[in-house]
Every structure is written in C-alpha cells, then in structure tokens.
Amino acid sequence: MSDAVYRYFRVKHRDMVYLKFVLEAYEGMNTMSTVDNAAGIIRIAVMPGFVEEMDSLLAELGGRVPMEPVSWEQGGE
C-alpha cells in the first residue's frame, strides 16, 4: 500500500468496532488498523483515487463519533 494516503485518528475504544464496521462497507477504498491500542490511535489507509470520497466520509463520521486527527511518525509510515 505504498501509494495509499494515511489518516490517523485518536478514538475511544468503544468506537473502534463501529468505525471498522462502517469502513469495511467501503471495500477496496480503505483499510483501518489499530496502531496504538493503549492510546486509541487508528490508521486509515485510503487507496489512490478515493481520497476525496473518504475524506468526506470521515468528516461525516466525525460528526457522529469523536475522532481527533493526530500525527503519527512511529512504525515507519
């Protein structure tokens, strides 16, 4: 996924499963993974060609679920 665009967010643990469920419905557009479970940091890898659509979806989801954008430098990303 070297061409993917990465978005990182801090979310509450109880919201991780909900977000994963919703994002999986957009198969082929993104993948979500947890990069720091203790801190509640998730990574959303957005596939090329879907950045605008996913940013719109993430903005909509942010109105429903608290999602704090964060910088993430660990893990070689």
SVG drawing of the C-alpha trace seen along z (x, -y; Angstrom):
<svg xmlns="http://www.w3.org/2000/svg" viewBox="-24 -17 34 22">
<polyline fill="none" stroke="black" stroke-width="0.4" points="0.0,0.0 2.9,-2.4 0.6,-4.6 -2.1,-4.8 -2.8,-8.1 -2.8,-7.6 -5.1,-9.3 -4.5,-8.8 -7.1,-9.5 -7.5,-9.1 -10.8,-7.4 -12.4,-5.9 -12.0,-2.1 -15.8,-1.6 -16.0,-3.4 -13.2,-1.3 -15.5,1.6 -18.2,-0.7 -15.7,-2.6 -14.2,0.7 -17.7,2.0 -18.7,-1.2 -15.3,-1.5 -15.3,2.2 -18.6,1.4 -16.4,-0.7 -14.4,2.3 -11.5,1.5 -11.4,-2.1 -9.6,-1.9 -8.4,0.3 -8.4,-0.5 -6.0,0.8 -5.1,0.0 -1.5,-1.4 -1.6,-2.1 -4.3,-0.3 -3.5,-1.8 -3.7,-5.4 -6.7,-4.6 -4.8,-5.5 -6.2,-4.1 -4.8,-4.3 -7.0,-4.6 -5.1,-3.8 -7.0,-5.4 -6.5,-3.9 -5.4,-6.1 -8.4,-7.7 -10.6,-7.6 -9.1,-10.3 -11.8,-12.9 -14.6,-10.5 -13.0,-9.0 -12.3,-12.5 -15.9,-13.4 -17.0,-10.1 -14.5,-10.7 -15.9,-14.2 -19.4,-12.7 -18.3,-10.0 -16.5,-12.6 -19.9,-14.3 -21.2,-11.0 -18.1,-9.6 -15.4,-11.7 -12.3,-11.3 -9.3,-13.5 -6.8,-13.8 -3.3,-13.0 0.2,-12.9 1.9,-9.5 5.5,-9.1 6.1,-5.7 6.2,-2.4 7.9,-3.7 4.9,-5.3"/>
</svg>
